[in-house]
Amino acid sequence: MQCGMIGLGRMGANMARRLMGGGHEVVVTNRSPEPIDQLTAEGASGARTVAEFVERLEAPRAI
């Protein structure tokens, strides 16, 4: 399953990691770029803008 996570603070980043650990494809975005870079290095697909975020998610989108 593919899903998206907006906001990569403590809770959002850990939720994204758990989803990835469960075999899901996760697209992530955040206000600041550092958390995006970290989760991208861990296997997520990072998006710098909301438009890019929506573009990377296949319909129907789970955010």
C-alpha positions as CSV (number, residue, x, y, z in Angstrom):
1,M,0.0,0.0,0.0
2,Q,1.2,3.5,-0.7
3,C,0.4,6.3,1.8
4,G,1.6,9.9,2.5
5,M,2.7,11.5,5.7
6,I,2.6,15.3,6.2
7,G,4.6,16.5,9.2
8,L,7.7,14.6,10.3
9,G,8.0,15.5,13.9
10,R,8.5,12.8,16.5
11,M,5.1,11.2,15.9
12,G,4.9,11.6,12.1
13,A,8.5,10.4,11.5
14,N,7.9,7.3,13.7
15,M,4.6,6.5,12.0
16,A,6.3,6.7,8.6
17,R,9.1,4.4,9.8
18,R,6.6,1.9,11.2
19,L,4.7,1.9,7.9
20,M,7.9,1.4,5.9
21,G,8.9,-1.4,8.3
22,G,5.6,-3.0,7.5
23,G,6.4,-3.0,3.8
24,H,4.4,0.1,2.8
25,E,5.6,2.7,0.3
26,V,5.6,6.1,2.1
27,V,5.7,9.6,0.6
28,V,6.8,12.2,3.1
29,T,6.8,16.0,3.3
30,N,7.6,18.6,6.0
31,R,8.1,22.3,6.5
32,S,11.8,21.9,7.0
33,P,13.9,19.8,4.6
34,E,16.1,17.9,7.2
35,P,13.4,15.4,8.3
36,I,12.6,14.7,4.6
37,D,16.2,14.0,3.8
38,Q,16.5,11.7,6.8
39,L,13.5,9.6,6.0
40,T,14.4,9.6,2.3
41,A,17.7,8.0,3.3
42,E,15.7,5.4,5.2
43,G,13.7,4.5,2.2
44,A,10.8,6.9,2.0
45,S,10.0,9.0,-1.1
46,G,10.5,12.7,-0.2
47,A,8.6,15.6,-1.6
48,R,9.6,19.3,-1.0
49,T,6.2,20.9,-1.9
50,V,2.6,19.9,-1.4
51,A,2.1,19.8,-5.2
52,E,5.0,17.4,-5.6
53,F,3.6,15.3,-2.6
54,V,0.2,14.9,-4.3
55,E,1.8,14.2,-7.6
56,R,3.9,11.3,-6.2
57,L,0.8,9.6,-4.6
58,E,-1.3,7.3,-6.8
59,A,-5.1,7.7,-6.7
60,P,-6.9,7.0,-4.4
61,R,-4.5,8.9,-2.1
62,A,-4.1,7.9,1.6
63,I,-2.7,10.8,3.5
